[in-house]
Amino acid sequence: MMNLYRLIYSSYAKPDLGYHDLKDIMEKSERNNQSDGITGLLCYGDSIFLQILEGDRKIVSKTYHRIALDTRHHTPELIECIPIESRLFGIWSMKAVNFSNLNSQEVRNLILKYSTSTTLQPHTMTSQQCLNLMQALVTVYDKAASF
Ligand SMILES: Cc1cc2nc3c(=O)[nH]c(=O)nc-3n(C[C@H](O)[C@H](O)[C@H](O)COP(=O)(O)O)c2cc1C
């Protein structure tokens, strides 16, 4: 029995997180998620991670608990974990959206559209706002380079 679920969480990056860390996270995510049937999106900016995992509930749960133990971030907050009819990010084993070195007005406007500030603060946002923001960010980043 397969249960298709979507999990959204946010966390705080460790203070000295660098490009090498992001590269390593993406390499491992792409490899593991591909074989686990997990798809999703990982946003990074303002020293915050916001991630969506889609896939079988048991495997999503296992993956989330493994990620939560990773010392490259801390204090994960679960935002949503619900059954879904279909995937929103099904073409990516894990798509990266990194705006840490980018002061794009387009990105800042999108964050402001779905929250009360221009910096990424998922803990102040509803799960629907997080989802809408991530869907909007991915369209901007489909046009540009990611990590
Ligand atoms: C913010 C963040 C997101 C991550 N996302 C994933 C992911 O989607 N899938 C995954 O397998 N590992 C992810 N990782 C990495 C895991 O914590 C862990 O390092 C990795 O799964 C171990 O892979 P390995 O056993 O193949 O070395 C993430 C780590 C961080 C810090």
The ligand as an SDF file (V2000), in Angstrom:
LIG
                    3D

 31 33  0  0  0  0  0  0  0  0999 V2000
   18.5470   21.1800    4.4880 C   0  0  0  0  0  0  0  0  0  0  0  0
   18.9130   19.7770    4.1090 C   0  0  0  0  0  0  0  0  0  0  0  0
   18.1460   19.0830    3.1840 C   0  0  0  0  0  0  0  0  0  0  0  0
   18.4470   17.7660    2.8500 C   0  0  0  0  0  0  0  0  0  0  0  0
   17.6530   17.0950    1.9580 N   0  0  0  0  0  0  0  0  0  0  0  0
   17.9010   15.7970    1.6970 C   0  0  0  0  0  0  0  0  0  0  0  0
   17.0480   15.0490    0.8420 C   0  0  0  0  0  0  0  0  0  0  0  0
   16.0590   15.5430    0.2840 O   0  0  0  0  0  0  0  0  0  0  0  0
   17.3460   13.7400    0.6290 N   0  0  0  0  0  0  0  0  0  0  0  0
   18.4290   13.1350    1.1910 C   0  0  0  0  0  0  0  0  0  0  0  0
   18.6370   11.9470    0.9750 O   0  0  0  0  0  0  0  0  0  0  0  0
   19.2700   13.8190    1.9930 N   0  0  0  0  0  0  0  0  0  0  0  0
   19.0330   15.1270    2.2570 C   0  0  0  0  0  0  0  0  0  0  0  0
   19.8830   15.8310    3.0690 N   0  0  0  0  0  0  0  0  0  0  0  0
   21.1410   15.1710    3.5020 C   0  0  0  0  0  0  0  0  0  0  0  0
   20.9060   14.2210    4.6490 C   0  0  0  0  0  0  0  0  0  0  0  0
   20.8310   14.9410    5.8630 O   0  0  0  0  0  0  0  0  0  0  0  0
   22.0680   13.2110    4.7440 C   0  0  0  0  0  0  0  0  0  0  0  0
   23.2940   13.8800    4.8100 O   0  0  0  0  0  0  0  0  0  0  0  0
   22.0990   12.2980    3.5490 C   0  0  0  0  0  0  0  0  0  0  0  0
   20.8350   11.7910    3.2540 O   0  0  0  0  0  0  0  0  0  0  0  0
   23.0480   11.1220    3.8230 C   0  0  0  0  0  0  0  0  0  0  0  0
   23.2300   10.4430    2.6300 O   0  0  0  0  0  0  0  0  0  0  0  0
   24.2070    9.1720    2.5580 P   0  0  0  0  0  0  0  0  0  0  0  0
   23.7580    8.2360    3.6300 O   0  0  0  0  0  0  0  0  0  0  0  0
   23.9910    8.6570    1.1800 O   0  0  0  0  0  0  0  0  0  0  0  0
   25.5930    9.7120    2.7710 O   0  0  0  0  0  0  0  0  0  0  0  0
   19.5840   17.1400    3.4270 C   0  0  0  0  0  0  0  0  0  0  0  0
   20.3530   17.8470    4.3580 C   0  0  0  0  0  0  0  0  0  0  0  0
   20.0410   19.1480    4.6940 C   0  0  0  0  0  0  0  0  0  0  0  0
   20.8870   19.8860    5.6880 C   0  0  0  0  0  0  0  0  0  0  0  0
  1  2  1  0
  2  3  1  0
  2 30  2  0
  3  4  2  0
  4  5  1  0
  4 28  1  0
  5  6  2  0
  6  7  1  0
  6 13  1  0
  7  8  2  0
  7  9  1  0
  9 10  1  0
 10 11  2  0
 10 12  1  0
 12 13  2  0
 13 14  1  0
 14 15  1  0
 14 28  1  0
 15 16  1  0
 16 17  1  0
 16 18  1  0
 18 19  1  0
 18 20  1  0
 20 21  1  0
 20 22  1  0
 22 23  1  0
 23 24  1  0
 24 25  2  0
 24 26  1  0
 24 27  1  0
 28 29  2  0
 29 30  1  0
 30 31  1  0
M  END
$$$$
